[in-house]
Amino acid sequence: MATTSSGLRPAQRAERQRVSQQQQQQGLSHGGNSLTRSLNNGQQSLRSKDTKPPPSSSSSSRRSVTPTSRSHSRDFDDENDPGRVRVAVRLRPRNAEDLLSDADFADCVELQPELKRLRLRKNNWSSESYKFDALFTEAASQKRVYEVVAKPVVESVLNGYNGTVMAYGQTGTGKTFTLGRLGKDDASERGIMVRALEDIVSNISIASGSVEISYLQLYMESIQDLLAPERTNIPIHEDPKIGEVSLSGAVTVKIRDLDHFLELLQIGEANRHAANTKLNTESSRSHAILMVYIRRSVPEKVEDDIISQDKKSRSNLPVVRKSKLLIVDLAGSERIDKSGSEGLLLEEAKFINLSLTSLGKCINALAENSPHIPTRDSKLTRLLRDSFGGSARTSLIITIGPSSRHHAETTSTIMFGQRVLEKENARLELDMKDLLAELNRQKDHNSLMQDKIADIEMSLKQSKQHQLENSTYQKVLVDTTQMYEKKIAEFIKQLEAACARSESAEEQLDAMKKLSGDHQKLIQKHETENLKYQKDLAVTTQMYGKKIIELTKQLEDERARFEGAQEQLDLANKLLADYQNLVQEQEEISELRLKLQEMYQLHECTVNELQSLKAEYKNQVQEKETITEELYAVQEKLLVEEKWRKTIEHELIKLKNGAPEGDNDFEDKISYMKENWRGTSVFGTSASLNKSGPLREKQSAQRATIAKICEEVGIQKIIQLLTSEDSDVQIHAVKVIANLAAEDVNQEKIVEEGGLDALLAMLRSSQNATILRVASGAIANLAMNEMNQGLIMSRGGAQLLAKTASKTDDPQNLRMVAGALANLCGNEKLHTMLKEDGGVKALLGMARSGNSDVVAQVARGMANFAKCESRAIVQGHCKGRSVLMEDGALEWLIANCNTASASTRRHIELALCHLAQNEDNAKDFISSGGLQELQRISMESSRGDIQNLAKKILKSNTMFQGGMPSGWH
């Protein structure tokens, strides 16, 4: 069953190394031999390089049974690498406890199934991303989980491979539901065990094969048979030859059909150890292991060459394929302090965590390519030793919960899955290194071929030089022949002349003829040798030309292969970069989609509020008509009420005689509000909290008097006195209302009885400084409530407060108005209306009075405004440059950053830090000197939390880092 692979097989690498060594040895030992032998060696090396390895050397046709015999010759593509361990994540839906305990908290994990990425939130600002082979949300069906996680393993088991499916996770996250759910009432809820056996039984006929199962549990390091509970302490046996693990003492049952298997599975689940803990009412206290043994006859046409040869020699014997499937339901990891385990439960938890720790050690050793895998540390790892090596098909599904209360356990589970993936990533890195080494060897081989080509070119030059010398010899021979012919002609003439003269001349002529014959023979010999040299030269030149063409073609092929490999590597890098950009774009699209959903929800809330306001307006119109009808009846009661009013005025005059004379003393005794509507004081200082005992007793007595008046007279009557024509009565009435408004229990009744409208009417019409001051203080107390803040703004409260601040220079009046506006700044929904009504501008204008109490309220208001605005930007409710920048708030904060008051300075530092969190304000900070103040706060602030916030902002903002000096840390 050899698998296709784009990488190099170990046998191919060994063959190429052997050929390279032979080429080097031949180059060293035959460097001085002829050119023809070098060319033959080069051709032989090229042919041996292109030769495929024999089938018997392929390691992919055999399955390893031990983790130490892992093969690194797997494909880099997940789809073509079935031997890889696949890891999937399943998220459990929120249960009733999560909905009750984490109602105000977001889930600690976010799944992105289309990207196969999981985001684990560390806090509200940062998160970490992890990649897995598959992700299942809480809405994923049991069928989809099976088809993605377990079905490929089941198909491999049917083809003859060993397979394993495991579930790992915290207790209570749905491991047993995913694997062992029977689904009696609803077949769609069936788990992996039932669905796997259903596929196996449907693919194997009774005549051609058999299916047998064993169902075991590992309880406190003791293997027990769930189908025969009396069998305990079952030993583990390992075959010393092939390393196969077996359990000889376990019961093995042959499966007839799916109903038979369901009966056996129900029996096993009934015998499994379970207990009730704080984390899970039915917590499994043991690891359940379902072993499925498959035997089936295989047709001859699907067997490989080796099996076919065996069948020729043993044609009468049938071929039986055996394989094994393990489905492991691991017990959930748990923390003792959270599960509340005691006694026996505590001992069970120790053994569970011990075996899971041993499994984690084996995973770590595999990821680090350790030569020793500690599988003998636990019986669980001994049983699973075949699941993480060789060609075994293994799928791991890790189950997690969404609750932020179990963030640590969720993180540990995710990291376990990541370590399993790291084991595969390490294997891929080794294969990449082998590929790079092979490329380097190809480069060396190309260099060797280039050297040989240079030698051939040198030989060609020498051959041309020999040819040139032969042509020179031929030319000399021709010249010599011509010279001899001339001499012979002269000799003939001399002979003819001499014949007439002397007989002795005939003898000389005979001698000359003989000499001429010798010369002719010599010429013929030279011509024969010349023809032979020319023929040899032509043959040699033709041979060299053919070999040069072949070598050039081979060199071009090698260069083309190298360039193809280089192009593939460049394409892979480009695809990786495109994938990273795509992931970033997907994350940005997800964020934009989330913001769009929030804006749509905000729009729906606004529409609902508008409809409620319309309904309220309609009710008010109806109430106005009713009040108009009742007005006539009220006029008849005015005489009686006038008499009652005079009695109340008399009692108020008595209260006035017993009250303190100074307005300042009065204001110190009442508590207009707390530190702010969330904890910062508007008027009070630390001195107001440490008053003397007699003063507190006097205040208690006055509060008791006011409460008594409120019980006897009623808040409605006191509010009616606010419209009295007597200014003294108005002053005392508004002081009583201000004291009552300091208590949360009275605020709602005051607003319902029209107290807020009466106080705003006083600000609008009264010219009395005392009435304006106390009325502003009463509004400040009512502004502690978020609902009252909206009512104050909708009725023009911010405009009236700004107008009141512009009409007076009295520090006490300004302090009250500034305190009211500071409370309104603490509501992010009112910021736009507050700016449009001139509230922010008026608040900064009051700071010019120079009074320390007024400045303190202004600083508190700026801090509240900046904090709420920063929170809204982080949550995506708003964006852009801060509205405070337009009114000169940044310049005022920088100018007053070194004020003497510690509380005021703290508010100013907080306001600067929150404004700096908005990246759109960075240019204003740099141009106005705010960056230097932020650096000073990070080093000199008296509050450590403010220092840390300033440092965090400086480090996270790139524009701030560019504007800081190089030596700053």
N, C-alpha and C positions, 0 to 999 in steps of 0.2 A: 504494500500500500504506500508507495512512494508519493510524497507531496511535491508539487511544483514550487519552485523558488527562484526569485530573481537574483539572489545572492550566490556566492561560491560555496559549493559543498566542500567538506573537509578532504575528500578523496581528490577532487579537482585541484585544490590548493597543494596537496602533497605531490601530485603528478607534475604540476608546473614547477614546483621547487626542485624536483629531481631533474627535470629537463634543463632548468637554468644552471644547476650545478654541472651537468654534463657539458653544456656549452662552455662554461668557464674552464673546465678541465681540458676540453679539446682545444680551446684558444691558447691555453698555456703550454700544452704538450706538443702542439703541432704548429706553433708560430712560425717555424722555419720551413714548413712543407710547401708544396706547390699551391698555386692559387685555386686550382681545380678542387683539391681536397677541402679547402676552406669553404668554397661555395657549396659543396655537397653537404658539409656539416651544417651550414646555415639553413639549407633547405630541409634537412632532417629535423632541425630544431623547430622550424616553423610548422612542419607537419605534425610533430609530436605535441606541439602547443595546442593545435586545433583539435587534437584527438580527444574524444569524450572518455571519461573514466568508465571502467567496466561496471556493469550493474552490481556485481558482488561487493563493490567497495562502498556502495551508497548506504549511509547510516540511517536514511529515512525509512528503509524497508523493515527495520527491526524496532521493536518497542523496548525502551529501557524500563526496568522495574525498580531502580534505586535512584534516589535524588542525586547521588554523586555522579551519575552517568548522563548528566544533562547535555543536550546537543545545542551548540550555538549556530547551527546551520539552518535557522528558521527564517521565514520570509519576513520582511519589514511591514508588509501589508497585513492588517488584522484579519481581513476577509480570507486571505490565503494562508493563514497561520493557525490552524485549528488546535495545535498543541499548546497554545498560549493560555494562561489562566485569565479568564475574563471576570471582571469585578463590576457588580451592579449595586445600586443604592435604592432602597425603598423607604419612603417617608410615611410614617403612620399618621392617620388623622388625629386631631385633638380629641381626647376623651373628656368625660365629665369633669374629672379632677383638673385637667389642663384648662378647660373653659372657666372653672371656678377660680383657680389660683393665678392663672396668667391672662385674665381678661384684659388687663391694661398693658400688656407687653406684647411686642411683636414676636413672631417665630424667630428662632436663632439660626434657621437655615432657609435658604432660598434656592429652589431647583430651576435650572434652565435646560430642560430635556432636549430642545433642538440643538443646543451647543454641547450637550453632554458635560455640562459643568455645574458644580455645586458651590454656592457661596455661603460660607460660614461666618456669621456676624460675630466679631469680637466685642463690639460696642456699637453705640449709635452713629459713630463716625467712620469706622473702618471695618473691613471684612476681608477674608481670604478665599481664594478661588481654587477649586480642585477639579480635575478632570477624571471621569470614569467611563467605562464602556457603555453603560446605560443608566438612566435615571428614571424612577417611577414616582410620580406624585401620589398624594393620598387618594386620588380618584382612579388610579390604575386598577384594572381588573385582574383577577387571578389568572385568567386565560392569557392575557398579554404578558404577565410576569413569567408564566411557564414557557410561552413560545420564544421569548427573548433569552431567558436565562438557562432553562433546562432542556428545551427541545433539541438544540444543536448537540448537546452532550448525549442525549438519548439516541439520536441518529448515529452518532459516532460509535456508541456501544453496540448498536445493531450491526455496524460494519466491522466489528471485531476489536475495537479499542476499549480500554478500561476508562471509566468516567466517574466523576465525583461532582456532586452538587452540595454546597454547604451554606448554612445561614449563620451569620455572626452578628451580635449586637447586644445592647443593654437589655436587661430583663424588662418585659412588658412592652417591647417595640414591635411584636408581631412575627417572630421567627416561626413559632409553631403554627400560627395561622397560615403563613406563607407555604410551609412545607407539608404539614400533617393534617390540614383541615379535611374532614371526611365529606362534607357537603351533602348530608343525607336529605335535608329538606330542600336545599337549593343546589343544583348541580354546578351553577356558576361559581360557587364558593369553594369548589374542590381545590386542594393544594397540589403541590408539585408531585408528592408521592403518588397520589391517586391518578393524576393525569399521565405521569410517566409510565406506570404499569398498564394504563389503558392503551397507550401507544405501543408498548412492547407486546402485549398480548394480541393486539390486532395485527401485528406484523409477523408473528411467528405462529405457524400451524402446529397442531399436536403431532402430525406425522413427521414433520421435518425438524422439530426442535423441542426444547423444554425451557421453562422458566421456574426457578426456585428462589426462595427468599429466606433470609434470616433477619430477625428483628432483635437488636440488642440495646442495652443501655450501659453507659459507663457511670457508675454511681460510687463516689468516694474512692476512685481508683480501683474499683472492682467491676469486672465485666459480668453482666447478668443477662440472661435470656428472657426477653419480654414475652415470648410465646410459651416458655416453660419456666416459670418463676423459680422453681426449685433448683434450677441450675445456676449456681453463682461461682464467682472466682474462676471464670473460664480462662484457661491459659492461651497465650498467643504463641504460635509457632511460625518460624521463618525458614524457608527453604534455603540451605546454605549455597546451593548452586545458582539459583535464579533470583533469590531474595524475595520470593512471593510470600505474603502474609496470609495465614489461615487460622481459623478457630475451629479446632476439631471437636470441641465439646458443645458447640452451638447446634440447635435444632434447625434443620433445613427442610422447608415445606415446599412441595411442588404445587404451583398455582394452576388451578383448573380454568378459572375465568375471573373477571373483575369482581363479581360479588364475593367469590371466595377470598380474594385479597382484602376486600373491605372488612370482612368478618375478622380476618387475622389482624388487620391493622387496629380494629376496635379493641380486640383482646390486648394487644400490646400497649395501646394508650391507657387502658384501664390499669395495667400493671406498672406503669411508669410513675416514678416518685414526683410528687408535686406538693406545694405548700402555699399558704397565704402569707404574704409579706406586705409591708407598707407600699411597695412599688407595684405589686401585681397580686391579685387575689388568687391566681392559679399559676404560680411561678414554678417552672420546671426545675427540678433539683438534680437532673442528670443529663448527660449527652445521649441523645437517641441516634442510633446508626442503623439504617435499613440497607442490607446487602442483597442485591439482586444478581443471581448467577444465570447466564444465558448460554445455552448450547443449541446450535442450529447447523444443519447440513448446508454446504455451500455448493452451488452449481459449478461445473467445470469452467464455464466461460468467464467467470468473474475472478478466477484465481490468477496469480502472477506466474512468471516463467518458472520460478523455483518450484512452486507447488505442482505445476504441470509436469515437470521432470520427475518429481517424486511419484506422481500418479502413473507415469509410464512404467516405473519400476515396480509400483504396487497398485496396479490397475484394479484389483479386486477390493481395495480398502476405501471406504467413503471418507471424504474430507469434512471434519467437524470444526467449526469455529467457536471458540469459547471467549467470553468477555464478562466483565463484572461492572456493576453500577453501584456506587455508594451515595446515599442521600443522608446527610448528617445534619441533625437539628441540635446545634450547640446550645448548652444552657447559657442563660444570660449573665453577663458580667454585672456585678453590683458592688456598691459601696456599703460597708457595714453600717455606717452612721445614717445612711438614708433608708436602707431596707429594714433596719431595726432587728436584725437576726440575732438570736440568742440560743444557747444550748446546742441542740442538734442542728438547727438551721445555720448556726454560725460555723459548725464544722463542715457542713455541706458547702457553704459559701467559700470556705478556705480551699477545699479540693477543686471546686469549679474554677476559682480564680487561678489556682496553681496550674491546672491543665491548660487553661487559656493562655497563661503566661508562657508555658512551654511551647505552645503553638506559635505565639508571637516571636519567640527566640528562633524557631526554625525559619519563619518567614524572613527575619532579619538576616540570618546567616545566608539564606538563598539570595537575598537582595545584594549582599556584600560579596557574593562569590566565595564564601568561606570554604576551605577544604573540608571542614568538619561540620556536619549538620546534626545538631543534638536531638535526634529523633527518639532516643532511648530515655529522655528525661521524663516522659509521661506515656501512659498507655494510649492516650488519644493520638499523640504524634506517631507512635508505632503503627497504629491502625491506618493513619492517613499518609504514610511515607510514600506511597505510590502516586499520590494526588498532585505532587508539585515537581514532577520531573519527567524526563523522557517524552514520550508521545501521548501521555495520559491527557484526556480531555477533562478540564476542571473549570467549574463556574462557582463563584463566590458571590452571594448576595448579602449585603450588610443592611441591617434594619436600624433606623433611627427614629426618634421622636422630635416633634417641633418645639417642645417646651424649653424656655430659657433656663428653667430651674435645673435642668440636666445638661447644661452646656459642656461641662468637663467630660461627662460620659460620652456625649455625642462626638466631641472632638477626638477622644481616644478611639472610638469606633471608626471614624473617618480615616484617621492616621493608620489604623491597621490595614484598611483597604488600600491606602496609598503605598504602604510597604510591599504589599503583594504586587502592585503595579511596578514598583521600583525594581523588583526582581526581573521583570520582563524588560524594563528599560535598560538595565545593566547588560542583558543579553544582546539587545539591539546595538548598544555601544560597542560591544566586542565584535559583532559582525561588521559594523562600520569600520573599525580599525583593520579587520582582515581585508576589507575591500580596498582601503587606502594602501595597505601594504602590497596588495596585488597590483594596484596602479603604479606604485613605485618600481616594482619588479618589471612591469611593462616598459617603464621609462628606461630602466637599465638595459633591457633587451634592445630597445630602439637605439640606444647609444652604441651598443655592440654592433648592430647591423650597420650603423653609419660608419663605424670604424672599418668594417669589412668593405663597404662601398668605396671608402677612401683608398684601401689597398688595391681594389680592382682598378680604380682610376689610375693609380700609380703604375700598375702592370700594363695598362693600356698605353700609357706614355712611353714605357720602355719598349713595348711592341712597335709603336710608331717609329721610335728611334732606330730599332733594328731594320724596319722596312726602309727607312731613309738610307741607312748604311748599305743595304742590298742594292738599292737603286744607284747609289754612287759606284759600287763595284761593277754593276752592269754597264754604266756609262764608260768607266775605265776600260772594260773589256771591249766595248765597241771601238773606242779610240785606238786601242792596241791592235785590233783586227784591221782597221783601216790603214794603220801605219804599216802593218805587215803586208797588206795587199799592195801598198805603194812600193814597198821594198821588193816584193816578188816581181812586180811589173818592171822595176828597174833591172832586177837580175835577169829577167827574160830578154830584155833589150841587150843587156851586156852579153848574155849567152848567144844571142843571134849574131851579135857583132863579133863575138869571139870564135864562133863556129868557123867562120870564114878564115880566121887567122890561125887558130891553133887547136890541136886535138886535146891538149891539156885543159882547154876551156870546157870541153865536154865533161871531163871528170868533175870539174868544179860545178858544172850545171847539175850533174846528177846528185852531187852532195847538197846543193841548194834545194833541189826538189825533195830530197829526203827530209831536209830541215823544214821545208814548207809543209810536208805531210805531218810531221810531228806537231807543227804549230796548228794545223787544222784539227788534229785530234784533241789538242789542248783546248781549242776554241769550242769544239763540240761538247767536251766534258764540262767546261764552264757554263755553256748554255743549258745542259741537262740539270746541273746543280741549281742554276738560277730558276729554271721552271719548277723544280722540286720545292725550292724555298718559297716561291710565289704561291704554289698550291697550299703548302703548309700554313703560310701566312694568311691566306684567304679562309682556310678552314678554322684556324685559331680565331681570326677576327670575327667570323660568323658565330662561333661558339660563345666567344666573350660577349658579343652583342646580345644574343638570346638570354644569356645568364644575367646580363645587366638589366635587360627589360623585365625579367622575372623578379629580380631583387628590387627594382624600382617599384614594380606593381605591389610586391609584398610590403615594402616600406610605406607606400601610400595607403594600403589597407590598414596597417598598424596605426598610422597617423589618423586615419578616419575613425578607427575604433576609439582611440584616445580622445579625439575631439568629440565623438558621440558621448563617451562617458563624462567628459567635462561639461557638455551641454546638459546632460541629465542632472549632473550635480548642481549646475546653475539654475536649471528649471525647478529642482527640489527646493533650493534656497528661496527662489522667487515665490513658489507656492506657499512656503512657510510664512514668508513676509505677508503675502496676500491673506493667508488664513488669520494671522495675528491682526491685520487691519480689519478683517471682517468681524473678528471677535470684538474688537473695540467698537466698531460701528453697531454691532448687535447690542452691546451694553448701553451705548448712548441711546439707541432706539428704545430699549427697555425703560431707561430713565425717563425719556420723553413721554412714553406711553403712560408711565406711572404719574408723571406731572399732569398729563391731559386728563387722566381719571380723577385726580384730586381737584383739578379746575372744574370738571363736570359736576363732581359732588358739591363743590362750593357753589356752583351756579344753581343746583337744585335746592341747596339750603337757602340761598338768597330768594329764589322764587317762592319757597314755602314761607319764609319770613314776610315777603311782600304780601302774600295772600292772607297771612295772619294779621298783618297791619291793616289791610283793607277791611277784614272782618271786625277788627278792634275799632276802626274808624266808624264803621256802620253801627256798632254797639254804642259808641260814644254819642253818635247823632241821636240814637234812640234814647240814651240816657239824658241827653240835653233836653229832648222833648218832655221826658218824664219830669226832669228837674223844673222845667218851666211850668208844668202843671202843678208841681208841688210848691212852687214859689209863693203862690197865693195862700196856700195853707201855712207856709212858714211865716208869712207876714203877720198872721194872726197870733203866732207864738212869740213874736218879737218882744212884746211887752213883758211876757213872763221871762224871756231870756235876758232882757235888759236888767231886770231885778237880780237874776242869778249872776250876771256879769259883774254887777257892782259888788256882790258878795265875794266873788273870786278876786276882784281887784283889791278888795280890802285884805284878803289873805295874802296876796302877792306883796302888798305893801309891808305886811308883817314880815314876810320872808326877806324882803329887801333890807329891812332894818337889821335882821339877823345875819345877812350875807356879808362877805368882805367888801370893803369900800373900793379898792382898786380893781380895774378890769384885768390887769396883768395877773394879780393874785387869783382871780377867778379862772383865768385861762390855764394857770398852772394846776388847778385842782381838777379840772375836767379832762378826760382822756378822749380827745377828738378822734383818735385812731391809734392803731398799734404801730409797730415799726414801719410798715406800710401795709397795704392790704394783704401782703405776704410776709412782712417781718421787719420793715424799716420805719423808724419813727418819723412823723411829720413835724410835730411840735416839741415833743418831749426830748429831753436829754438824759444823760445818765444821772444827773442830779435830781431829776423829777422822780426817779425810781427809788431814791434813798431819802425820802422826806422823813422828817421827825415823826415820832409816834403821835404827839398831840395833833399835828396837822392832819395826819391820816384819820385820826378819830373825828376831827372836825369835818373832814370831807365825807366820811362815812355817815355822819349825822345829817349833813346836807343832802347826800344822796337818798338817805332814808326819808327825809322831808319831801324831796322831789318825788320819790316813788309814792309817798302817801298822797300827795296832791294829785298825781297821775291816776291813782286808784279812785280817789273821791270825785275828781272833776272829769277825768278822761282825756285821752290824747286829742280827741276831736275838739273838745272845748278849748284846750290850750292852743291848738292850731288856729282856731277862730280868733283868738286874742292877737295873733300876729297881724291882723288887719285893723287893730284898734287905732283910733285917732290919737290916743295918748302915747307919746314916744316912750315914756317910762314903762308903760305896760308892755309895749312892743319889745323893749330891751329885755325885760325880765322873762317874757314869754319865749323869746328866741334863745335866751340862755338855757331855759329849761329844755327846749327842744334839742339844743346842741348837746346837753348832758345825756338826754335820752338816746340821741343818735350814736353816742359813743358805745352803746351796747348793741350787739348784733341782733338780740331778740326783739328790739324795738324798731329796727330800721324798716322792716317790711310794713309794719302797721303805720309808721309815720308816712311812708310813701303812699299807702292805700288811702289814708285820710286826707291826702292833698298837701302834706307838709312840704314835699319837695317843690311843688308849684308855688307855695306861699314863700319859701325861702328865695326862689329865683325871682319872684315878684319884688321882694325887698331889695335885691341887688339891682333890679331894673329901675325902681322908683325912689328908694330912700337916699337921703343925703347925709344921714347921721353916720359918723365914722364908727361909732361903737356897734350900731346895728349891722353895718357892712362887714366889720371884722368878725363878729360872732356868727353872722349868717354864712360867711365864707368858711368859717371853721365847721359849722354844722354840715355844709355841703361836702367838705373834705371828709368828714366822718361817714356820710352816706356813700361817698365814692369808694369806700373800702369794698363794697359789694359789686361784683361784675355786672349784675343785672341793673343795679342802680346807675352804674357808669353809662350804660347805653341810654337810659332814660334822661340822664343829665345832658348828654350830648345831643340827643334828638330834640330836646326842648331849648336848645340854644345856650346851655350852661357855659360852654367854653367861651362864647362871645361875651356873655355877661361878666365872667371872671376877668377876661382880658380888659373889658371896659372899666371894671372896678379898679384894676391895677393901674390903669392910666389916669384915674381921677384922684389918686392919693399918693403921698410920699411917706406915709406913716409906716415904719418898719414892721409894726405888729400886723397891720392890715395886709401888707405885702407878704408877710410870712404865712398868713392864713390862705391867701389866694394862691401863693406858690405851692403850698401843701396840697390844695385841691387839684391843681393842674398836674402836679407830680404823680398823684394817684391815677389820674386819667391817662398819663403816659404809660402806665403799666398794662394797658389793654391794646394789643397789636391791631385788633379790628377797628379801633377808633383813630389810628394814627393819621390817616388821610383827612378825615373830618376835622381832627384836632388842628392840623396844619392849615386847612382851608379857613377855619374859624379864627385863626390868629392866636391860638393857644400857645404854640411853640415860640412864636415871636414874642409874645407877652412874657413868657417864662424867662427867656433870655434878657428881655428888657428890664425885668425886676432885679436882675443880678447887678445892674449898674448902681443900685442903692448903696452897695458896699457893706450892708449889714451882714454879719456872719451867719445869723439864723436864716436869713433870706437866701444867701448864697448856698447854704447847706441844702435847702429845699430844692433850689434850682439844680444843683449837682445830682440830687437824688432823682429828680425828674429826668435828667439827661441819661442817667444810668438805666432807669426803667425803660425809657424809649429805645435806647440802643440795644438793650438785652432782648426785648421782645422782637425788635426788627431783625436781629441776628438769628434768633430762633426761627422766625418765619422764613428767612432766606435758606437756612439749612434744610427746613422741611419742604421747601419748594413753593411756599405760598406767595412769595414775591421775589423780585430780583431787581438789579440796577443800583445806581448810586443812591446813598442814603438821603432822605429828605432833610435831615439835619444839616447837611452840607450847604444847602441853599440859604439858611438863615444865620450862618456864621457860628454854628455851635462848636465846630472843631477849633476855630481860633480861640473861642472863649475857654474851652477845656484846656488847651495848651497853655494859655496865659495864666490860668488858676491852678495848674497842676501841682504847684509847690505851696499851696495854702497851709496855714498853720494848723487848722483843725484836722485831726486824724480821720474822723468819719467823713468829712467833706472830701478830703484827699482820696480816701478809699473809693467813694462814689465816682470821682472824676477819673481815677485810674481804671475802674471797671468800665465806664463809658467809653474811654479810649480803646480798651482792649476789644470790646464788642464791636465798635465801629471798624476796627482794623480787620475783623474777621471777614468783612465783606470785601472781596477782591476789587470791586468797582470803586472803592474808596482809596485804593493804594496810591493813585497819582496825587490826590489831595493831601495824603499824609506826607508824601515825599516833598511836595512843593511847599507845604506850610510848616515843616519842621516837626511834624508829628512822629516821624520815624525815630528821631533822636529821643523824644520823650518815651516812646515805646521801648527803646533799648534801655533807657534809664529805669523804667518800671521793672523790666525783666531782671535787673541787677540790684535795685535799691528799694523796691517796694517792701513795706512792713508786713505784708500778707504773703505767705508762701504760695497760696493758691493763685493769687494774681500774678506773681512772678512766673509760675509755671505756665499760666495761660498766655502771657506775653511771649515767653520763649517759644511756645508751640506755634504761635502765629508767625513769629519771625522766621522760623524754620520752614513752615509750610508755604509761605508766599514767596514766589520767585522774584517778584519785583522788589520786595523788601530786601532780599538777599543781594540783589544787584546794587541797591542804594546804600548798603552798609559798608563800613570800612573793611579792608581785607583782613585786618588782625582781629576782628570781632568774632567771638565764639558764643 
